[in-house]
Amino acid sequence: IPLFMLSGAIMATGGLSKKLFDVFAVFIGKIPGGMPCAVVVTCLFYGAISGSGPATCAAVGTMCIPFLVNLGYDKIFSASLVATAAGLGVIIPPSIPYIAYAMVTDTSVGNLFIAGIIPGCLIALALMVYTVIYCRVKGEDRGKIEQNYRELREKGIFHVLKEGFWALLTPVIILGGIYSGIVTPTEAACVSVFYSIIVCLFIYKTIHFSDLLGFFQNGVKSYAPLAAMLALAQGFVKLMVIIDAPTAISEFLAATVGSKVLFLLILNLILFIMGMVIDVGPAIMILGPMLLPFAVSLGIDPVHLGIVLTCNLAVGFVTPPFGMNLFVAAPLVQEDAMIIGKKALPLIGTYSIALLMITFIPALSMALI
């Protein structure tokens, strides 16, 4: 976890979000809603670098929200789009919540990483469909968009791809290394740190040697609260086992919830409400080991359960009153976080449609394993 956090921090400072955006904008920026769609895809790929929702929101939002506003898009819509799409940071691998879930349930981290690819892409596609419809209904300043697109194309597609190549290669190296068996998830985290340092220090030259100590110090500070949380969660799990709580919970659920479909519906509702007030990490570490025995008894794969938990709780990044991404995006447009949250409601609804598909079609999670 600390290694993925460290590599994400280095790449955020290294300006990889801008290079990723240019790559996607040069291909889809001309179509109606293309520029906002490029923002969604940038969040998707940047999530594969940072593994964090708020980090993705900060890195992509700082660059993309002013850009969209300059193109004539409503600033509240721009902020809500980035805040919602940034939730992909914990769904697309590598994801810190996946690692936390694996720790408390003894599930394969590698399988969780692979299982998160299709659900993350599906949610991104759903957000892009809504974005295109929104832009068609509300209209766009095609003059500004065409001018910006021409300026981007004048750089040359080859030049844009060359600039973004090393950023695009990051998830390929991490996931490809894990899936091929060349490295374990822990080794992949170490590789990601060295890769981020080499790319930002020697290729893009956006950081300096003197910056590295600060990255390491901030990495320790960022991980310390999470480490304490993991330790408490592990203790909580041990205590639950001692008092035989998982069995009691399974028996209670078996007596009150008779079917797999009903269990998943209730689970989605509970997780949606919990996501409004509790961060995804603590919620997964508490609920994962408590729900797993009963879920397995219903024929739900532990990996699929981890994906469902994470995708549900990721909505909490953008739901009032404590949606973290809302408070990250709000200062970027100088608006109240709740106003952005209200504008994000249709995006949350679109997200929820994809979420139901992920919940009730296990093949979307398990197909690549």
N, C-alpha and C positions, 0 to 999 in steps of 0.2 A: 504493500500500500504506500509506504513513504517514498519508494522509488518511482512509482507511477506519478505521485503527486509532485515530486521533484522535477521529473522530465516535463510534465505539463506546465509547471511554472517557468521553466527555462524557455520552452517553445512559445509560451504566451508573450514573454518579454521579447523573444526573437522575432515577433511580427508574422508568425506563420498564418494567422487568420486572414490577413490581407492577401497573401499570395494564393491561399486556397480560394478565396472569393473571386479573384480575378480569373482563375482557371474556369470556374463554373459559370461566371457571368459572360465570358467570351463565347460560350456554347449555347446558353439558354437565355441570355439577357435580352434578346430582341423580341421574344414571344410575349404575348400579353401576360403580365404578372411574372415575367421572367426574372427580373431583378430581385423581388422578394423571394421567389423560389430559390434563387442562387444563395440567398441568406440562409434558408432552411438547410440546403445541402451543405453549406459551410459549417453550420452547427453540427450536422451529422458527422462530418469528417473531423471537425475539431474535437468533438466528443471522444473520438477514437484516440486523440492525443492527450486530452486532459483527464478524462474519466470522472469529471465533476460537472454538475449542472451549473452552479453559480460561477465557476471558473469559465465555462463556455459562454455564459451570458455576458460576463464582464469583457472577455477578450473579443468576442464577435460583436457584441453590442457597441462597444467603444468605437469601433471602426464602421460598422454597417448602419447603425441607426442614423447618425448625421448624414451618411451617404444617401440613404433612402429619403430622408427629409429634403435634401437638396434636389432630389429628382422629382419632388412634388408629392410624395406620399405623406399621408397623415402621420404626425409624430407619435400619436397614441397607438395607432395601428402598428407602426414600425416597432415600437417598444414591446407591445404585447406579442407580436410575432416572434421576436428574438427571445423574449422571456419564456414563451411556450416551447419553441424549438430547442432551446438550450437544455431542456429536460432530457433530450436525447443523450446528453453527456453521461448519464448514468445507465442508459439502456444499451447503447452501442459499446462493445468492448474496446479496450479494457475498462472495467467499471469497478469502482471501489465498493459499492454495495454488493456486487457479485462475490467479491473476495470475502466480505464480512459474512454473507449468507453461507458461503462454503465453509468458513471457519466454525460456525455454530451448528451446522447440520452435517458436517463431514461429507460434503458433496464436491465433485470434481470442479475446480476453478476453470480448467481448460474447457470442459463441456459447457459450463455456464457462459463463457466468453463466446464460444461458437454459436450457442443457442440464441444469443442476443442479437445476432446480425440481422436475421430476417425480420423479427419484430421491430427493431430500430428503423430499418428501411421502410417497413409498412407504415409506421407512424409518420415518418418524414413524408412519404407519398401522400398520406391523408391530409397533412397540413398544407402540402403544395396544391392539392386539388382545391381546398378551400380558398387558398390564396389567389389562385387563378380566377375562381368564381367571383371573389370579392373585388378584384381589380377590374373585371369585366363589368360588374354592376356599378361600382363607384367611379370607374374611369381612371385614366392615367394621363400624365403630361407626356405624350408620345414624342414631342419635340425634344425635350430634355433627355429623355431616355435614348432616343436615336442618336443624339449628339454624343452622349457618354459612351454608347456602344461603339460608335465609329472611332472615338479616341482610343478605346480599348483594342479594337481590331487593328488600328494603325500601328500599335506596338508589335503586331505580328503574333499569330497563334503560336508559332514555334517558340517565340520569346516568352510568352506567357506560360506555356507549358514547361519550358526550361526553368523559369523562376519558381514555379509551383511543384516541380518534380519531386524535390526532396521532402516537401511537406506531404504530398500525396503518398509517398513511399512509406511513411511512418506506420500507418495501420497494416500495410502489407507485410512489413518486417515483423511487427509484433505478433499479429494473428497468424501469418504464414509460418513463423517460427514455431508457434505453439501447436498449430494444427498439423504440421508436418512431423512433429516430434523432435525437431532439432533442439528446441529449448523447452524447459518447463515454464509455467507462468512466472515463477520467481526469477528465473534467469532472463525471461523476456523483459521483465521490469528493469533489470540491470542493464540489458542491451539498450532499452529505450533511453536511459539516462546518458549513456555514452554516445548514442546516436544524436540526441538532442544537443549535447555539448559540441560535438563535431560539426553538425550542420549549422548551428547558430554562431559558433566561434570561428570556423574556418571557411565555410561555404557562403552563408549569407552575411557573415561578419556584423551581426546585429548586437552581439554582446562582447564583453572583453574578459580577459582572465581575472581582472579585479572584481568582476561581478559574481564570480562563482562562489566565493565564501558567503556572500549575502544570500545566494540561492540555498546553500546548504543550511544556513542558520534559520531562514524562513521555513524551509522544509521541516526542520525539527519542531519549530513552533507550531506549524500547521498540523503535524502528526500527533503531537503530545496529547491534545484533548481526545482525539480519536483513539489513541492507544489506551487511555484511561477508560474510555467508553467500552472498548473491546474487552478489557480486563473485567469490568463490571458485568458485561453481558455474559462472559464465560462463567463467572461466579454465579450469576443468576440461573444460567442453564444447569449448572451442577446442582444447585439448590432445588430446582424444579424436578430434576431426576431423583434426588434423594427422597423428596416427598411424593414421588410418583405422580406429579401433576400431568405429564403428557397422557398417561393412561386415563386419568380422571376426565381430562378434557375430551379425549377421544370417545369415552363412554357417554359423556354428556351430549356431544355432537351427534353420535350414533343414535341416541334416543330422541333427539329433537330435529335433526337434519337427516332425512332419509335418503336423499339422492345426491349424486355428484353435481348435477346441474344446479340444484338449489344451494348446495354448499358453495359453489363458485360464485353464484349471484350474490349471496350474503357476504362472501369474502370480499368481492369487489366493492360492495357498498361500505363495509366496515373500513376497508383500506382507504377508500376515497375520503371518508370522514377523518380518519386518523392522519392522512397526509396533509390535511389543513392545519394541523396543530403540532405534529411531530415530524422531525426530520427523517428522511428515508433510512439512514444508517441505523439509528437506535430502534426504529420500528421493525426493521428486518431482523435485527439481532434478537429482539424479544419474541416476535411472532413466529419466526422461522421454525425454531425447535419445538414450539408449542403446537403448531398446526401440522407439522410434517407427518407424525404417526397416523393421524386420521386421514390426511390427504392420501397417503400411500395405501391405506386400507380401502380407499375408494378407487384405486387404480391410477392415481395422479403421480406422474413421475416427479421425483424431487427436483430435477433440473427445470421442468416445466413450472413447478410451483415457485421456484426462485425467480423465474422470468415474470410470472404473473404478479408476484409481490412487488418486484422492482418497477415494472411498468405502471402498476397502480399507484404506488407511492410517489413516483416521479411526477405525477400530476400535481402533487402537493407543492412543487416548486413555484407554481403559478396560480394557486388557489388562495384567496383571502381566508383568514386575516394574516397568516404568517408565511405566505409564499415567498421564499428567499429570493427567487429570481425577480419578483416584482420590485423588491427593495434594491436590487442591483441595477435594474433597468430604469427605475424612476428618476434618479438623479441625472441620468443621461439626457432626459427630455424635460427636466425640471417640472415634473408633475407628481401628483399624489399616487402612491402605489396602488390604492384601491381603485382609482380611475383606470389605471392600466389593467388591473384585474377584471374590471367590468368589461372592458373592451376585449379581453381575452376569452370571455365566456363562449363565443361561437367556436373559437379554436379548441377550447377544452372539450366542447361537444363533439367536434370532429375527431379529436384525439380519442375520445371515449368509444367511438364506433370502431376504430382500429383496435382498441383495447379489448373490446368484446370478442372480436375475431381472434385475437391472440389467446384469450382465455378459453374459448370453446373449440378452437381448432389447434390441438396440441402439435400437429405436424408443422405448423409455422415455426415453432421453437425447436422441434426435435429433428427436422429434416436433414440438417447438416451434420448431426452427430453420428 
